[in-house]
């Protein structure tokens, strides 16, 4: 069983839902990323997504794009990412998900890439631009290496297609809460709630549902979770906090914000 599946089962026993936090590996630098990870662990995050930056991040909004750009400028690449994960794994066994783009795996070879990141402690993979119809090589590599393949769906994905994508996924299914790219939202539209409802019905409890893109406050997190999500995924809000925080205070600030968001996941 994977760390991700174990985590969701543990949370179910505790009557909690999951806080999944996203960071860009190498932002603001390697030391800053490790400080942010420590803060997330202290603050009670359940799963951490680490973004491996890509030169053409189609799904990312301005905050994540900027963090990715700065990380790439400082030399972040697959080798440095692997070394970073090794350092993180010396400190924590929290489930780690790698989020990136298919081209990086295609270029390195699916098996070689997945095997490499699995060995250092990655538990799941999200490829933001991978269509399920084109995922055979990716899925084969993921299954061979016992890594969860986490797919994305959008608010206008049909129930039939949700079922197809959910059947290909493991770990959790990632629902993008809004049309467009990542970024902080002021409020969520009715179509987001309809999408959660439709997805929950289609997957029928077979896989946990994570909802991301735009969640930045405890109230928003509670709203999404009370409407049926099993996990909230928060990225831009953490990155914006890192951007505004002196490096020596990153761990404390991230821990405090994570703790606040985690409160929303505790079922009353």
C-alpha positions in Angstrom: 0.0 0.0 0.0 1.3 3.5 -0.8 2.0 6.2 1.7 -0.8 8.3 0.1 -3.4 5.5 0.5 -2.2 4.9 4.1 -2.6 8.7 4.8 -6.2 8.9 3.6 -7.1 5.8 5.6 -5.5 7.2 8.7 -7.4 10.5 8.3 -10.7 8.6 7.9 -10.1 6.9 11.2 -9.4 10.3 12.8 -12.5 11.8 11.1 -10.3 14.3 9.2 -9.9 15.3 5.6 -6.5 16.0 4.0 -4.5 19.2 3.6 -2.3 18.9 0.6 0.3 21.6 0.2 2.1 22.5 -3.0 5.7 24.0 -3.2 7.9 24.7 -6.1 11.2 22.7 -5.6 14.1 25.1 -5.4 12.0 28.2 -4.6 13.1 30.6 -3.2 16.2 28.3 -3.1 17.0 24.8 -1.9 17.4 25.9 1.7 14.1 27.8 1.6 12.3 24.8 0.1 13.5 22.6 3.0 12.5 25.3 5.5 9.0 25.4 3.9 8.7 21.6 4.1 9.6 21.6 7.8 7.0 24.3 8.3 4.3 22.2 6.5 5.1 19.1 8.6 5.0 21.2 11.8 1.8 22.8 10.7 0.0 19.5 10.1 0.0 19.2 6.3 -0.9 15.6 5.3 0.7 15.4 1.9 3.2 17.6 0.1 3.3 18.2 -3.6 6.7 19.3 -5.0 6.6 21.0 -8.4 9.5 20.3 -10.7 9.6 23.4 -12.8 9.1 23.3 -16.5 9.9 26.0 -19.1 6.3 26.1 -20.4 4.0 25.6 -17.4 0.6 25.7 -19.2 -1.6 25.0 -16.1 0.2 27.5 -13.7 -1.0 31.0 -12.9 1.3 34.0 -12.3 2.4 33.1 -8.7 3.5 29.6 -9.5 5.0 30.6 -12.9 7.1 33.2 -11.2 8.3 30.7 -8.5 9.1 28.2 -11.3 11.0 30.8 -13.3 13.1 31.8 -10.4 13.8 28.2 -9.5 14.9 27.4 -13.0 17.1 30.4 -13.1 18.9 29.1 -10.0 19.5 25.8 -11.8 16.8 23.5 -10.6 16.7 20.3 -12.7 16.0 16.6 -12.3 19.4 15.8 -10.6 19.0 18.7 -8.1 15.4 17.7 -7.5 16.4 14.1 -6.7 19.0 15.4 -4.2 16.5 17.7 -2.6 14.0 14.9 -2.1 16.8 12.8 -0.5 17.4 15.5 2.0 13.7 15.9 2.7 13.4 12.1 3.2 16.1 12.2 5.9 13.7 14.3 8.0 10.2 13.1 7.3 8.1 10.2 5.9 5.2 12.5 4.9 3.7 11.4 1.5 5.4 13.3 -1.3 3.8 13.9 -4.8 5.8 15.2 -7.7 3.9 17.5 -10.0 5.5 18.3 -13.4 4.9 18.1 -17.2 4.9 15.0 -19.4 7.8 16.3 -21.6 10.3 15.9 -18.8 9.4 12.2 -18.4 9.3 11.6 -22.2 12.7 13.2 -22.6 14.3 11.1 -19.8 12.3 7.9 -20.5 9.2 7.1 -18.5 10.7 4.1 -16.7 14.0 5.7 -15.9 12.4 8.9 -14.6 9.7 7.2 -12.4 12.2 4.6 -11.1 14.7 7.4 -10.2 12.1 9.5 -8.2 10.6 6.5 -6.5 14.0 5.4 -5.2 14.5 8.7 -3.4 11.0 8.7 -1.9 8.4 10.1 -4.3 5.0 8.4 -3.7 2.9 9.9 -6.5 3.1 11.7 -9.8 0.9 14.4 -11.3 1.5 15.3 -15.0 -0.5 18.5 -15.5 -0.7 18.0 -19.3 -1.1 14.2 -19.5 -4.3 13.1 -21.2 -5.5 9.7 -20.1 -5.7 8.5 -23.7 -1.9 9.1 -24.1 -0.9 7.7 -20.7 -0.1 4.1 -21.5 3.7 4.4 -21.1 3.3 6.6 -18.1 0.9 4.3 -16.3 3.0 1.2 -17.1 6.0 2.9 -15.5 4.0 4.1 -12.5 2.6 0.5 -11.9 6.0 -1.1 -12.3 7.5 1.2 -9.8 4.5 1.2 -7.4 4.0 5.0 -7.7 0.5 6.5 -7.7 -0.6 8.1 -11.0 -2.8 11.1 -10.1 -4.8 12.6 -12.9 -6.6 15.9 -13.2 -10.2 16.6 -14.2 -11.9 20.0 -14.7 -15.4 21.3 -13.9 -16.7 20.5 -17.3 -15.4 16.9 -17.5 -18.4 14.6 -18.3 -19.4 11.9 -15.7 -18.4 9.1 -18.2 -14.9 10.7 -18.7 -14.6 11.2 -14.9 -15.1 7.5 -14.4 -12.5 6.6 -17.1 -9.9 9.0 -15.5 -10.7 7.8 -12.0 -10.2 4.2 -13.1 -6.7 5.2 -14.4 -5.8 7.1 -11.2 -4.5 6.0 -7.8 -3.8 7.9 -4.6 -6.4 10.6 -5.3 -8.2 12.3 -8.2 -7.4 16.0 -8.6 -10.3 18.2 -9.5 -9.3 21.6 -10.8 -11.9 23.9 -9.1 -12.0 26.7 -11.6 -11.6 27.2 -15.4 -8.2 28.6 -16.2 -4.9 28.4 -14.5 -3.9 28.2 -10.8 -4.2 31.3 -8.6 -5.9 32.7 -5.6 -9.7 33.1 -5.9 -11.9 35.5 -3.9 -14.9 33.2 -4.0 -15.9 30.0 -5.7 -18.7 29.8 -8.3 -21.7 27.4 -8.3 -20.1 25.4 -11.1 -17.3 24.3 -8.7 -19.8 22.8 -6.2 -21.7 21.1 -9.1 -18.4 19.6 -10.3 -17.6 18.3 -6.8 -21.1 16.7 -6.6 -20.9 15.2 -10.1 -17.4 13.8 -9.4 -18.3 12.3 -6.1 -21.3 10.5 -7.7 -19.2 9.3 -10.6 -16.3 7.9 -8.5 -18.7 6.4 -5.9 -16.1 6.3 -3.1 -13.5 4.4 -5.1 -10.8 7.0 -4.8 -10.4 10.2 -2.6 -11.2 13.5 -4.3 -8.8 16.4 -3.9 -9.8 19.9 -5.0 -7.3 22.5 -5.9 -6.6 25.8 -7.7 -7.6 29.0 -5.8 -8.0 27.9 -2.2 -6.2 30.3 0.1 -8.2 30.7 3.4 -9.5 28.5 6.1 -13.1 29.5 5.3 -12.6 28.6 1.6 -11.1 25.3 2.6 -14.0 24.5 4.9 -16.5 25.4 2.2 -14.9 23.1 -0.3 -14.6 20.2 2.2 -18.1 20.6 3.5 -19.4 20.3 -0.1 -17.9 16.9 -0.5 -14.1 17.1 -1.2 -11.8 14.6 0.6 -8.8 16.9 0.4 -8.0 20.6 -0.3 -4.9 21.4 -2.4 -3.2 24.7 -1.6 -0.3 26.1 -3.6 -0.3 29.7 -4.7 -1.2 30.9 -1.2 1.9 29.1 0.3 4.1 30.5 -2.5 2.9 34.0 -2.0 3.6 33.7 1.7 7.2 32.5 0.9 7.6 35.4 -1.5 6.8 37.9 1.3 8.7 36.3 4.1 12.4 36.6 5.0 14.2 33.3 4.6 14.9 32.8 8.3 11.1 33.1 9.1 9.8 30.8 6.3 9.5 27.7 8.5 7.5 29.5 11.3 5.2 31.4 8.9 4.4 28.3 6.8 3.8 26.3 9.9 1.4 28.9 11.3 -0.6 29.1 8.0 -0.7 25.3 7.5 -2.0 25.0 11.1 -4.8 27.4 10.3 -5.8 25.6 7.1 -5.6 22.2 8.8 -8.3 23.2 11.3 -10.8 23.3 8.4 -10.1 19.6 7.7 -11.2 18.4 11.1 -14.8 17.1 10.9 -17.0 18.4 13.6 
